């Protein structure tokens, strides 16, 4: 079973749309939203079974140029 994670991303000023486009091309996510507030983007992804969540986020999401900071939320159970 896959782990569902939500990754909030803060982008360098003026780069949000470029970051979003780069993430879309990677086809890693289930959903990707532009958000208001402290974070610019919210990415929902399912990490394949057996794949380390930290490595997945660091090596496949945060390698996109323009990302300044991230906050990853792990999920446990859907109700």
C-alpha positions, 0 to 999 in steps of 0.5 A: 500500500502507498503512503499518502503525503502532503508537501507544502512548498514555499517558492522563491519570489516570482518562481511559483508557476515555473516550480508548478510546471516543473513538478507537473512534468515529473508526474509524481503527484496526485494533486497540486494546488496553488495556495494562499498564506505562508505556502505557495503550493500544496502537493499530494502524492502517493509514495510507492511501498518500500520507498523511503518518504524522505528520499522521495521528497528530497530527491524527486520533489525538492530538486526543482529549482525555485523551491525555498522551503517545504513542510511534509505531512505524513498521513496514517488513516483515511476516515 
